[in-house]
Amino acid sequence: MIKRVLLIVVCILALTSVSAFAQLKTGLQSLPGKLPHIETRYKWIQYDFDLNQEKFYIYVPANYTDTEPFGILVFLGPSDNCIAVPPGWEAVLARHKLIYIAPQKIGNKQQIARRVGLAIIGAMKLSEFAKIDTTRIYVSGMSGGARIASFAAFAHPNLFSSVFAVCGINFCRKVPRVKATQTDEYGYFSIDPRQADETKRRVKFALVTGPKDFRYGNILDIYQGGLLPDGYKVKLFDVPGMGHEICSAKILNDGLSWFEEPPPRQ
């Protein structure tokens, strides 16, 4: 009798899991249900949302099945609507076995708290709807979205293992102005030093820019005067002729390949 009850419970759990996975599809959709539990919270991040009212654009590669865990690439655009994968990226996502998710209404005019919060909640909720390798949850973005991506990784390095930052980056302290041509204050914030150390230990940063990007100097200053000398795991992709624009599929592939390199032997 006990064995029969256990078998029924296992079958119910299996069917529930399959049902959740079956809901996952490419397109604009909600990820309803309960908000995920987040043990460590920051006052400057919004964690509480009505998930029935929030939308995410999700791209599920054709080679995804429920039998093998995929990673996640969270993408944060500079505008409110992001309902497509950047050109050419689909094949790279499939090659690296990543599901793409882009929260909506998180453009540069939205509050930082909302933008960071939906990146975190989106990644955690997607993990409930798909078979996910939680060691491969990456956060990416373009321009202001890239700056928000770095915020998210510094706040929750236990969630995001890598940052793919295109034409934008923020850092946890001011750096010397050497190559920046813009006169505005750019690219820094304050965070607990212990949190910065945890980020340094856990997270890889890929910075993508080029000489025609108007933030080129700012990004080089943060790379050369912050991330690199402070000992972060960082790689610069200085793309000849690139402006303030989304990068090519090749650069994405190169960045993801670097993320997935095994750590050097001690």
TATA-V481037 format. One record per pair of residues at least 24 apart in sequence whose C-alpha atoms are under 10 Angstrom apart, sorted by the first residue. I is the first residue (numbers start at 1). J is the second residue. If there is no record, write none. Layout:
i->(I & I)
j->(J & J)
//
This chain:
i->(17 & 17 & 17 & 17 & 17 & 18 & 18 & 18 & 19 & 20 & 20 & 20 & 21 & 21 & 21 & 21 & 21 & 21 & 21 & 21 & 22 & 22 & 22 & 23 & 23 & 24 & 24 & 24 & 24 & 24 & 24 & 25 & 25 & 25 & 25 & 25 & 25 & 26 & 26 & 26 & 26 & 26 & 26 & 26 & 26 & 26 & 26 & 27 & 27 & 27 & 27 & 27 & 27 & 27 & 27 & 27 & 28 & 28 & 28 & 28 & 28 & 28 & 28 & 28 & 28 & 28 & 28 & 28 & 29 & 29 & 29 & 29 & 29 & 29 & 29 & 29 & 30 & 30 & 30 & 30 & 30 & 30 & 30 & 30 & 31 & 31 & 31 & 31 & 31 & 31 & 31 & 31 & 32 & 33 & 33 & 34 & 35 & 35 & 35 & 36 & 36 & 36 & 36 & 36 & 36 & 37 & 37 & 38 & 38 & 38 & 38 & 40 & 40 & 41 & 41 & 42 & 42 & 42 & 42 & 43 & 44 & 44 & 44 & 44 & 44 & 44 & 45 & 45 & 45 & 45 & 45 & 45 & 45 & 45 & 45 & 45 & 45 & 45 & 46 & 46 & 46 & 46 & 46 & 46 & 46 & 46 & 46 & 46 & 47 & 47 & 47 & 47 & 47 & 47 & 47 & 47 & 48 & 48 & 48 & 48 & 49 & 49 & 49 & 49 & 51 & 51 & 51 & 51 & 54 & 54 & 54 & 54 & 54 & 55 & 55 & 55 & 55 & 55 & 55 & 55 & 55 & 56 & 56 & 56 & 56 & 56 & 56 & 56 & 56 & 56 & 56 & 56 & 56 & 57 & 57 & 57 & 57 & 57 & 57 & 57 & 57 & 57 & 57 & 58 & 58 & 58 & 58 & 58 & 58 & 58 & 58 & 58 & 59 & 59 & 59 & 59 & 59 & 59 & 59 & 59 & 59 & 59 & 60 & 60 & 60 & 60 & 60 & 60 & 60 & 60 & 60 & 61 & 61 & 61 & 61 & 61 & 61 & 61 & 61 & 61 & 61 & 62 & 62 & 62 & 62 & 63 & 63 & 63 & 63 & 63 & 64 & 64 & 64 & 64 & 64 & 64 & 65 & 65 & 66 & 66 & 66 & 67 & 68 & 68 & 68 & 68 & 68 & 69 & 69 & 69 & 69 & 69 & 69 & 69 & 69 & 70 & 70 & 70 & 70 & 70 & 70 & 70 & 70 & 70 & 70 & 70 & 70 & 70 & 70 & 71 & 71 & 71 & 71 & 71 & 71 & 71 & 71 & 71 & 71 & 71 & 71 & 71 & 71 & 71 & 72 & 72 & 72 & 72 & 72 & 72 & 72 & 72 & 72 & 72 & 72 & 72 & 72 & 72 & 72 & 72 & 72 & 72 & 72 & 72 & 73 & 73 & 73 & 73 & 73 & 73 & 73 & 73 & 73 & 73 & 73 & 73 & 73 & 73 & 73 & 73 & 73 & 73 & 74 & 74 & 74 & 74 & 74 & 74 & 74 & 74 & 74 & 74 & 74 & 74 & 74 & 74 & 74 & 74 & 74 & 74 & 74 & 74 & 74 & 75 & 75 & 75 & 75 & 75 & 75 & 75 & 75 & 75 & 75 & 75 & 75 & 75 & 75 & 75 & 76 & 76 & 76 & 76 & 76 & 76 & 76 & 76 & 76 & 76 & 76 & 76 & 76 & 76 & 76 & 76 & 76 & 76 & 76 & 76 & 76 & 76 & 76 & 76 & 77 & 77 & 77 & 77 & 77 & 77 & 77 & 77 & 77 & 77 & 77 & 77 & 77 & 77 & 77 & 77 & 77 & 77 & 78 & 78 & 78 & 78 & 78 & 78 & 78 & 78 & 78 & 78 & 78 & 78 & 78 & 78 & 79 & 79 & 79 & 79 & 79 & 79 & 79 & 79 & 79 & 79 & 79 & 80 & 80 & 80 & 80 & 80 & 80 & 80 & 81 & 81 & 81 & 82 & 82 & 86 & 86 & 86 & 86 & 87 & 87 & 87 & 87 & 88 & 88 & 88 & 88 & 88 & 89 & 89 & 89 & 89 & 89 & 89 & 89 & 90 & 91 & 91 & 92 & 92 & 92 & 92 & 92 & 92 & 92 & 93 & 93 & 93 & 93 & 95 & 96 & 96 & 96 & 96 & 97 & 97 & 97 & 98 & 98 & 98 & 98 & 98 & 98 & 99 & 99 & 99 & 99 & 100 & 100 & 100 & 101 & 101 & 102 & 102 & 102 & 106 & 106 & 106 & 107 & 107 & 108 & 108 & 108 & 108 & 109 & 112 & 112 & 112 & 112 & 113 & 115 & 115 & 115 & 115 & 115 & 116 & 116 & 116 & 116 & 116 & 116 & 116 & 116 & 116 & 117 & 117 & 118 & 119 & 119 & 119 & 119 & 120 & 120 & 120 & 120 & 120 & 120 & 120 & 123 & 123 & 124 & 134 & 134 & 134 & 134 & 135 & 135 & 135 & 135 & 136 & 136 & 136 & 136 & 136 & 137 & 137 & 137 & 138 & 138 & 138 & 138 & 138 & 138 & 138 & 138 & 139 & 139 & 139 & 139 & 140 & 140 & 140 & 140 & 140 & 141 & 141 & 141 & 141 & 141 & 141 & 142 & 142 & 142 & 142 & 142 & 142 & 142 & 142 & 142 & 143 & 143 & 143 & 143 & 143 & 143 & 143 & 143 & 143 & 144 & 144 & 144 & 144 & 145 & 146 & 146 & 146 & 147 & 147 & 147 & 147 & 150 & 150 & 151 & 151 & 151 & 153 & 153 & 153 & 153 & 153 & 153 & 154 & 154 & 154 & 154 & 154 & 154 & 154 & 154 & 154 & 154 & 155 & 155 & 155 & 155 & 155 & 155 & 156 & 156 & 156 & 156 & 157 & 157 & 157 & 157 & 157 & 157 & 157 & 157 & 157 & 157 & 158 & 158 & 158 & 158 & 159 & 159 & 160 & 160 & 160 & 160 & 161 & 161 & 161 & 161 & 161 & 161 & 161 & 162 & 162 & 162 & 162 & 162 & 162 & 162 & 162 & 162 & 162 & 162 & 162 & 162 & 163 & 163 & 163 & 163 & 163 & 163 & 163 & 163 & 163 & 164 & 164 & 164 & 164 & 164 & 164 & 164 & 164 & 164 & 164 & 165 & 165 & 165 & 165 & 165 & 165 & 165 & 165 & 165 & 165 & 166 & 166 & 166 & 166 & 166 & 166 & 166 & 166 & 166 & 166 & 166 & 166 & 167 & 167 & 167 & 167 & 167 & 167 & 167 & 167 & 167 & 167 & 167 & 167 & 167 & 167 & 167 & 167 & 168 & 168 & 168 & 168 & 168 & 168 & 168 & 168 & 168 & 169 & 169 & 169 & 169 & 169 & 169 & 169 & 169 & 169 & 169 & 170 & 170 & 170 & 171 & 171 & 171 & 171 & 171 & 171 & 172 & 172 & 172 & 172 & 173 & 173 & 173 & 174 & 174 & 174 & 174 & 175 & 175 & 175 & 175 & 175 & 175 & 175 & 175 & 176 & 176 & 176 & 176 & 176 & 176 & 177 & 177 & 177 & 177 & 177 & 177 & 178 & 178 & 178 & 178 & 178 & 178 & 178 & 179 & 179 & 179 & 179 & 179 & 179 & 179 & 179 & 179 & 180 & 180 & 180 & 180 & 180 & 180 & 180 & 180 & 180 & 181 & 181 & 181 & 181 & 181 & 182 & 182 & 182 & 182 & 182 & 183 & 185 & 186 & 186 & 186 & 186 & 187 & 187 & 187 & 187 & 188 & 196 & 197 & 197 & 197 & 199 & 199 & 200 & 200 & 200 & 200 & 200 & 200 & 201 & 201 & 201 & 202 & 202 & 203 & 203 & 203 & 203 & 204 & 204 & 204 & 204 & 204 & 204 & 204 & 204 & 205 & 205 & 205 & 205 & 205 & 205 & 205 & 205 & 206 & 206 & 206 & 206 & 206 & 206 & 206 & 206 & 206 & 206 & 206 & 207 & 207 & 207 & 207 & 207 & 207 & 208 & 208 & 208 & 208 & 208 & 208 & 208 & 208 & 208 & 208 & 208 & 208 & 208 & 209 & 209 & 209 & 209 & 209 & 209 & 209 & 209 & 209 & 209 & 209 & 209 & 210 & 210 & 210 & 210 & 210 & 210 & 210 & 210 & 210 & 210 & 211 & 211 & 211 & 211 & 211 & 211 & 211 & 212 & 212 & 212 & 212 & 212 & 212 & 212 & 213 & 213 & 213 & 213 & 213 & 213 & 214 & 214 & 215 & 215 & 216 & 216 & 216 & 233 & 234 & 234 & 235)
j->(66 & 128 & 129 & 130 & 131 & 66 & 129 & 130 & 129 & 128 & 129 & 130 & 65 & 66 & 126 & 127 & 128 & 129 & 130 & 131 & 66 & 129 & 130 & 129 & 130 & 58 & 59 & 60 & 126 & 129 & 130 & 57 & 58 & 59 & 60 & 61 & 129 & 57 & 58 & 59 & 60 & 61 & 62 & 84 & 99 & 100 & 101 & 55 & 56 & 57 & 58 & 59 & 60 & 83 & 84 & 101 & 55 & 56 & 57 & 58 & 59 & 82 & 83 & 84 & 101 & 102 & 103 & 104 & 53 & 54 & 55 & 56 & 57 & 58 & 103 & 104 & 54 & 55 & 56 & 57 & 58 & 103 & 122 & 125 & 55 & 56 & 121 & 122 & 125 & 126 & 128 & 129 & 125 & 125 & 128 & 125 & 121 & 124 & 125 & 120 & 121 & 122 & 124 & 125 & 128 & 121 & 124 & 120 & 121 & 124 & 156 & 155 & 156 & 155 & 156 & 113 & 117 & 155 & 156 & 113 & 111 & 112 & 113 & 114 & 116 & 117 & 111 & 112 & 113 & 114 & 115 & 116 & 117 & 118 & 120 & 151 & 152 & 155 & 111 & 112 & 113 & 114 & 115 & 116 & 117 & 118 & 120 & 121 & 113 & 114 & 116 & 117 & 118 & 119 & 120 & 121 & 114 & 117 & 118 & 121 & 114 & 117 & 118 & 121 & 118 & 121 & 122 & 125 & 103 & 104 & 105 & 118 & 122 & 81 & 83 & 102 & 103 & 104 & 105 & 118 & 122 & 81 & 82 & 83 & 100 & 101 & 102 & 103 & 104 & 105 & 118 & 122 & 126 & 81 & 82 & 83 & 84 & 85 & 100 & 101 & 102 & 103 & 104 & 83 & 84 & 85 & 99 & 100 & 101 & 102 & 103 & 126 & 83 & 84 & 85 & 90 & 93 & 98 & 99 & 100 & 101 & 102 & 90 & 93 & 94 & 97 & 98 & 99 & 100 & 101 & 130 & 90 & 91 & 92 & 93 & 94 & 95 & 97 & 98 & 99 & 100 & 90 & 91 & 94 & 97 & 93 & 94 & 95 & 97 & 98 & 94 & 97 & 98 & 99 & 130 & 131 & 130 & 131 & 130 & 131 & 132 & 131 & 97 & 130 & 131 & 132 & 133 & 97 & 98 & 130 & 131 & 132 & 133 & 134 & 136 & 94 & 96 & 97 & 98 & 99 & 127 & 130 & 131 & 132 & 133 & 134 & 135 & 136 & 137 & 96 & 97 & 98 & 99 & 100 & 127 & 130 & 131 & 132 & 133 & 134 & 135 & 136 & 137 & 138 & 96 & 97 & 98 & 99 & 100 & 101 & 123 & 124 & 126 & 127 & 130 & 132 & 133 & 134 & 135 & 136 & 137 & 138 & 139 & 160 & 97 & 98 & 99 & 100 & 101 & 102 & 123 & 136 & 137 & 138 & 139 & 140 & 141 & 160 & 162 & 163 & 164 & 256 & 98 & 99 & 100 & 101 & 102 & 103 & 118 & 119 & 120 & 122 & 123 & 126 & 137 & 138 & 139 & 140 & 141 & 149 & 160 & 163 & 164 & 100 & 101 & 102 & 103 & 119 & 138 & 139 & 140 & 141 & 142 & 145 & 146 & 149 & 164 & 165 & 101 & 102 & 103 & 104 & 105 & 106 & 107 & 108 & 115 & 116 & 118 & 119 & 139 & 140 & 141 & 142 & 143 & 144 & 145 & 146 & 147 & 148 & 149 & 165 & 102 & 103 & 104 & 105 & 106 & 107 & 108 & 115 & 140 & 141 & 142 & 143 & 144 & 145 & 146 & 148 & 149 & 246 & 105 & 106 & 107 & 108 & 109 & 110 & 141 & 142 & 143 & 144 & 145 & 146 & 147 & 148 & 104 & 105 & 106 & 107 & 108 & 109 & 110 & 142 & 143 & 144 & 145 & 104 & 105 & 106 & 107 & 108 & 109 & 110 & 105 & 106 & 107 & 106 & 107 & 246 & 247 & 248 & 249 & 246 & 247 & 248 & 249 & 247 & 248 & 249 & 250 & 252 & 247 & 248 & 249 & 250 & 251 & 252 & 253 & 249 & 249 & 253 & 249 & 250 & 251 & 252 & 253 & 254 & 256 & 249 & 252 & 253 & 256 & 253 & 253 & 256 & 257 & 260 & 132 & 133 & 136 & 132 & 133 & 136 & 137 & 138 & 256 & 126 & 130 & 132 & 137 & 126 & 138 & 139 & 126 & 139 & 139 & 140 & 141 & 144 & 145 & 148 & 144 & 145 & 143 & 144 & 145 & 148 & 144 & 145 & 147 & 148 & 151 & 148 & 145 & 148 & 149 & 151 & 152 & 145 & 147 & 148 & 149 & 150 & 151 & 152 & 153 & 155 & 148 & 152 & 152 & 148 & 149 & 152 & 153 & 149 & 152 & 153 & 155 & 156 & 159 & 160 & 159 & 160 & 159 & 158 & 159 & 160 & 161 & 159 & 160 & 161 & 162 & 160 & 161 & 162 & 259 & 260 & 161 & 162 & 163 & 162 & 163 & 164 & 203 & 204 & 205 & 256 & 259 & 163 & 164 & 165 & 205 & 164 & 165 & 166 & 205 & 206 & 165 & 166 & 167 & 168 & 169 & 246 & 166 & 167 & 168 & 169 & 208 & 244 & 245 & 246 & 247 & 167 & 168 & 169 & 209 & 213 & 215 & 244 & 245 & 246 & 168 & 169 & 170 & 187 & 169 & 170 & 207 & 208 & 171 & 186 & 187 & 188 & 187 & 205 & 188 & 189 & 191 & 196 & 199 & 202 & 203 & 204 & 205 & 191 & 192 & 195 & 196 & 197 & 198 & 199 & 200 & 202 & 203 & 191 & 192 & 195 & 196 & 198 & 199 & 195 & 198 & 199 & 203 & 195 & 196 & 197 & 198 & 199 & 200 & 201 & 202 & 203 & 204 & 198 & 199 & 202 & 203 & 202 & 203 & 199 & 202 & 203 & 204 & 199 & 201 & 202 & 203 & 204 & 205 & 259 & 199 & 202 & 203 & 204 & 205 & 206 & 233 & 234 & 255 & 256 & 258 & 259 & 260 & 203 & 204 & 205 & 206 & 207 & 234 & 255 & 256 & 259 & 204 & 205 & 206 & 207 & 208 & 235 & 252 & 255 & 256 & 259 & 205 & 206 & 207 & 208 & 209 & 219 & 236 & 237 & 247 & 255 & 206 & 207 & 208 & 209 & 210 & 219 & 237 & 244 & 245 & 246 & 247 & 252 & 207 & 208 & 209 & 210 & 213 & 214 & 215 & 216 & 218 & 219 & 242 & 243 & 244 & 245 & 246 & 247 & 207 & 208 & 209 & 213 & 215 & 216 & 218 & 219 & 244 & 205 & 206 & 207 & 208 & 215 & 218 & 219 & 220 & 222 & 223 & 218 & 219 & 222 & 196 & 219 & 222 & 223 & 226 & 227 & 196 & 222 & 226 & 227 & 222 & 226 & 227 & 221 & 222 & 225 & 226 & 218 & 221 & 222 & 223 & 224 & 225 & 226 & 227 & 218 & 221 & 222 & 224 & 225 & 226 & 217 & 218 & 220 & 221 & 222 & 225 & 217 & 218 & 220 & 221 & 222 & 224 & 225 & 215 & 216 & 217 & 218 & 219 & 220 & 221 & 222 & 224 & 214 & 215 & 216 & 217 & 218 & 219 & 220 & 221 & 222 & 214 & 215 & 216 & 217 & 218 & 214 & 215 & 216 & 217 & 218 & 218 & 218 & 215 & 218 & 219 & 222 & 218 & 219 & 221 & 222 & 222 & 232 & 230 & 231 & 232 & 232 & 233 & 227 & 230 & 231 & 232 & 233 & 234 & 231 & 232 & 233 & 232 & 233 & 232 & 233 & 234 & 259 & 232 & 233 & 234 & 235 & 255 & 258 & 259 & 260 & 232 & 233 & 234 & 235 & 236 & 255 & 258 & 259 & 233 & 234 & 235 & 236 & 237 & 252 & 254 & 255 & 256 & 258 & 259 & 234 & 235 & 236 & 237 & 238 & 255 & 235 & 236 & 237 & 238 & 239 & 242 & 244 & 245 & 246 & 247 & 251 & 252 & 255 & 236 & 237 & 238 & 239 & 240 & 241 & 242 & 243 & 244 & 245 & 246 & 247 & 237 & 238 & 239 & 240 & 241 & 242 & 243 & 244 & 245 & 247 & 238 & 239 & 240 & 241 & 242 & 243 & 244 & 239 & 240 & 241 & 242 & 243 & 244 & 245 & 239 & 241 & 242 & 243 & 244 & 245 & 243 & 244 & 243 & 244 & 242 & 243 & 244 & 259 & 258 & 259 & 259)
//
